[in-house]
């Protein structure tokens, strides 16, 4: 899966399309190269099963130390997950600390409208090549996210969507081939910015078979990598 250090990845798809599994597999390959911080705002089982430091409050993120804590999962308490101030402070914390892989399970937590939170704007628009930040973002409703999420993304994975209009909007900001339908339950289009066309994959497992094996081999599973995820998402 063509997601690597320094990328801005955007996974788009309705619930159950496979986008969270694909994101987790991509992150799995980067495990241990930088500290990984996951914003698990929906308490998704895919991330809930990962082994690592687990925190509920934003201030507890300060406990995270590298390399002692290679994986940190923040599942915010209700007051914080609904607080733009807390979400903005999270982005600013990432911006200031640098050298981090960050995963955002639902982009609308940090960009609830076409106008993103100031911290998110810094994170996605200003950090490329200067802060050593790798950003993985997921969303179910692409029509409601900032345009910068598309224009700053280096690679996009487009899964099933409930609305044809959503698909057209994605294609308008990225590449016309992404307007083509997804033909399989967990199929998706993969598009890297600047490429002439997108690549269609019938299933995440097909893409994995086409590439080198992920770092989470049977031998490494007990020592390095996060626990594998479910097949939903």
C-alpha positions in Angstrom: 0.0 0.0 0.0 1.7 3.2 -1.2 1.6 5.1 2.1 5.0 6.1 3.5 6.7 8.4 5.9 6.0 12.0 5.2 2.7 11.3 3.3 -0.7 12.9 3.9 -3.1 10.0 3.3 -6.9 10.3 3.0 -9.1 7.2 3.3 -12.7 7.9 2.2 -15.6 5.5 2.5 -18.9 4.7 4.2 -19.0 2.6 7.4 -18.2 -1.0 6.6 -16.4 -0.3 3.3 -13.0 -1.3 4.6 -11.4 2.0 4.9 -10.4 1.7 8.5 -8.8 -1.7 7.9 -6.9 -0.3 5.0 -5.7 2.6 7.1 -4.6 0.4 9.9 -2.7 -1.9 7.6 -0.9 1.1 6.1 0.0 2.3 9.6 1.1 -1.2 10.6 3.9 -1.0 8.1 5.2 2.2 9.6 5.1 0.9 13.2 8.3 1.7 15.1 9.7 4.2 12.7 8.3 7.2 14.5 6.0 7.5 17.5 2.4 6.8 16.3 -0.5 8.8 17.9 -4.1 7.7 17.0 -7.1 9.9 17.5 -9.8 7.2 18.0 -12.7 9.6 18.4 -15.3 7.0 17.5 -13.8 4.3 19.7 -13.4 2.1 16.6 -12.7 -1.5 17.4 -10.0 -1.5 14.8 -7.9 0.8 16.9 -9.3 -0.3 20.2 -7.6 -3.6 19.8 -4.1 -2.2 19.2 -1.6 -2.6 22.1 -0.1 0.6 23.3 -0.4 3.5 25.7 -4.1 4.3 26.0 -5.3 7.7 27.2 -8.7 9.4 27.6 -7.8 13.0 28.2 -5.7 15.3 26.1 -3.4 16.2 29.0 -2.5 12.6 29.4 -0.8 12.6 26.0 2.1 14.2 27.8 2.8 10.8 29.3 3.9 9.5 25.9 7.6 9.1 25.5 9.6 7.8 22.5 10.9 5.2 22.2 9.2 3.7 25.3 5.7 4.2 23.8 5.8 3.5 20.1 2.0 3.6 19.9 -0.4 6.0 21.7 -4.2 5.7 21.3 -6.3 8.7 22.5 -10.0 7.9 22.8 -11.4 11.2 24.1 -13.9 11.5 26.9 -17.2 12.9 25.8 -16.5 16.5 26.8 -13.3 16.6 24.8 -14.4 14.8 21.7 -17.1 17.4 21.2 -14.8 20.3 22.0 -13.2 22.2 19.1 -10.8 23.8 21.6 -9.5 20.4 22.6 -9.2 19.2 19.0 -7.4 22.3 18.0 -5.0 21.9 20.9 -4.3 18.4 19.8 -3.3 19.6 16.4 -1.1 22.3 17.9 0.6 19.7 20.2 1.4 17.6 17.2 2.7 20.6 15.3 5.0 21.6 18.1 6.4 18.1 18.9 7.2 17.1 15.3 8.6 13.6 14.3 5.3 11.8 14.7 2.9 9.6 12.7 -0.7 10.7 13.4 -3.9 8.8 12.5 -7.2 10.5 12.6 -10.2 8.1 12.5 -12.7 10.8 11.5 -11.4 14.0 9.9 -14.5 16.0 10.8 -13.4 16.0 14.4 -10.6 18.3 13.4 -12.3 20.0 10.4 -16.0 20.1 11.2 -16.7 22.3 8.2 -15.1 23.6 5.0 -13.2 26.0 7.2 -10.8 23.9 9.3 -9.6 24.6 12.8 -6.4 26.7 12.8 -4.4 23.9 14.3 -5.5 21.5 11.6 -4.6 24.0 8.9 -1.1 24.1 10.2 -0.9 20.3 10.5 -2.0 19.6 7.0 -0.9 22.7 5.0 2.3 23.9 6.6 4.0 20.8 8.0 5.1 19.0 4.9 8.9 18.5 4.8 9.5 20.8 7.8 8.1 19.0 10.8 8.6 15.3 10.0 4.9 14.6 10.4 3.1 11.8 8.6 -0.7 12.2 8.6 -3.4 9.5 8.0 -7.0 10.8 7.8 -10.3 8.9 7.5 -13.7 10.2 6.7 -17.2 9.0 5.8 -18.6 12.2 4.3 -16.1 13.8 2.0 -18.5 16.6 1.0 -18.1 18.3 4.4 -14.3 18.4 4.8 -12.0 21.3 3.8 -10.6 21.4 0.3 -7.1 21.4 1.7 -7.7 17.8 2.8 -7.8 16.9 -0.9 -5.2 19.3 -2.3 -2.6 18.6 0.4 -3.1 14.8 0.3 -0.3 12.9 -1.3 -2.3 9.7 -1.6 -6.0 9.0 -1.6 -7.9 5.7 -1.0 -11.5 5.9 -2.1 -13.9 3.1 -1.0 -17.7 2.8 -1.3 -19.7 5.9 -0.8 -23.4 6.3 -0.1 -23.8 9.3 -2.4 -22.8 9.6 -6.1 -22.4 13.3 -5.4 -19.8 12.6 -2.8 -17.8 10.6 -5.4 -18.1 13.4 -7.9 -16.8 15.9 -5.4 -13.8 13.7 -4.6 -13.0 13.4 -8.3 -13.3 17.1 -8.9 -10.6 17.9 -6.4 -8.3 14.9 -7.2 -8.6 12.9 -10.5 -11.4 12.1 -12.8 -10.8 8.3 -12.6 -12.0 8.4 -8.9 -15.5 9.1 -10.3 -15.7 5.5 -11.4 -17.7 3.2 -9.1 -16.3 0.8 -6.6 -17.4 -2.7 -7.9 -16.6 -4.9 -4.9 -17.7 -4.8 -1.3 -14.3 -3.9 0.0 -12.8 -2.6 -3.2 -11.2 0.8 -3.6 -9.4 3.2 -5.8 -5.8 4.2 -5.0 -4.5 7.5 -6.3 -1.2 9.2 -5.6 -1.0 12.9 -6.4 0.6 13.6 -9.8 -0.1 10.2 -11.2 -1.8 9.9 -14.6 -4.4 7.5 -13.4 -5.8 5.8 -10.3 -5.4 2.0 -9.6 -8.4 -0.1 -8.7 -8.1 -2.9 -6.1 -11.0 -5.4 -5.6 -9.9 -6.0 -2.0 -7.3 -4.8 0.5 -5.8 -8.3 0.6 -5.2 -8.2 -3.2 -3.1 -5.1 -2.7 -1.1 -6.7 0.2 -0.4 -9.7 -2.0 1.0 -7.4 -4.7 3.5 -5.8 -2.3 6.1 -6.9 0.1 4.8 -8.5 3.3 3.9 -6.1 6.1 6.2 -5.7 9.1 3.6 -7.5 11.3 4.8 -11.0 10.5 4.1 -13.9 12.8 7.5 -13.4 14.4 7.2 -9.7 14.8 3.6 -9.6 16.0 4.5 -10.3 19.6 7.4 -7.8 19.8 6.9 -4.8 17.5 3.7 -4.3 15.8 0.1 -3.5 16.9 -2.5 -6.2 17.1 -4.3 -6.8 13.8 -7.6 -5.1 13.2 -11.1 -6.3 12.5 -12.5 -6.5 9.0 -15.1 -3.7 9.4 -14.6 0.0 9.0 
